[in-house]
Amino acid sequence: MTRVVYAIVEHDGGWAYKLADVFSETFPSRDMALAAAKAAAAEQQVGGDDEEISFQDQKGHWHFEHADGGDRPEAIVEDK
């Protein structure tokens, strides 16, 4: 199972949650950033319907895949 980790960090004069190298919007308090990260993590774990998806890669090639709506990552929030 894939693991998704949201980290609470200081950012742009406030607080944000970060996933890999991507920051959320900036929140005025750590508690607000933590609450938003927990909401985002919870949404990551909600299953959906199976879908057929298509996407274009950086070389311009199209890919077509079946996405299992129940295949969700484990999402956690780290607040150090």
C-alpha positions as CSV (number, residue, x, y, z in Angstrom):
1,M,0.0,0.0,0.0
2,T,1.2,3.5,-0.8
3,R,1.8,5.8,2.1
4,V,1.1,9.6,1.9
5,V,2.6,11.7,4.6
6,Y,1.5,15.3,5.3
7,A,4.0,17.3,7.4
8,I,3.1,20.5,9.3
9,V,5.7,23.2,8.5
10,E,6.3,26.9,8.9
11,H,5.7,28.6,5.5
12,D,5.5,32.1,4.1
13,G,5.0,33.8,7.4
14,G,2.5,31.3,8.8
15,W,1.9,27.5,8.8
16,A,1.2,25.0,6.0
17,Y,1.0,21.3,5.4
18,K,3.5,19.8,2.9
19,L,3.2,16.7,0.8
20,A,6.6,15.9,-0.8
21,D,7.7,19.2,-2.3
22,V,4.3,20.8,-2.5
23,F,2.9,23.2,0.1
24,S,-0.7,23.9,0.9
25,E,-2.0,27.4,1.3
26,T,-0.6,29.3,4.3
27,F,-2.6,29.3,7.5
28,P,-2.2,31.9,10.3
29,S,-1.8,29.2,13.0
30,R,-0.3,25.8,13.4
31,D,-3.6,24.4,14.7
32,M,-5.4,25.5,11.5
33,A,-2.7,23.9,9.3
34,L,-3.0,20.7,11.3
35,A,-6.8,20.6,11.0
36,A,-6.5,21.2,7.2
37,A,-3.9,18.5,6.9
38,K,-6.1,16.0,8.8
39,A,-9.0,16.9,6.5
40,A,-6.9,16.3,3.4
41,A,-5.6,13.0,4.7
42,A,-9.1,11.8,5.5
43,E,-10.2,12.7,1.9
44,Q,-7.3,10.7,0.5
45,Q,-8.7,7.6,2.0
46,V,-12.3,7.9,0.7
47,G,-12.9,5.4,-2.1
48,G,-14.7,6.1,-5.2
49,D,-16.0,4.5,-8.4
50,D,-13.7,2.6,-10.7
51,E,-12.8,4.8,-13.7
52,E,-11.0,4.6,-17.0
53,I,-8.4,7.4,-17.0
54,S,-6.1,8.8,-19.7
55,F,-3.1,11.2,-19.3
56,Q,-0.3,12.5,-21.5
57,D,3.3,12.1,-20.3
58,Q,6.1,14.6,-20.7
59,K,7.1,13.2,-24.1
60,G,3.5,13.7,-25.4
61,H,2.6,10.0,-25.3
62,W,-1.0,9.1,-24.1
63,H,-1.6,6.4,-21.6
64,F,-4.9,4.7,-20.8
65,E,-5.4,2.9,-17.5
66,H,-8.1,1.4,-15.3
67,A,-8.2,3.1,-11.8
68,D,-9.6,1.0,-9.0
69,G,-11.8,3.3,-6.9
70,G,-11.0,1.3,-3.8
71,D,-7.2,1.5,-4.2
72,R,-6.5,4.3,-1.7
73,P,-3.2,5.2,0.0
74,E,-2.6,5.2,3.7
75,A,-2.6,8.9,4.6
76,I,-1.0,10.2,7.8
77,V,-0.2,13.6,9.3
78,E,3.1,14.2,11.0
79,D,3.2,17.1,13.5
80,K,6.7,17.2,15.0
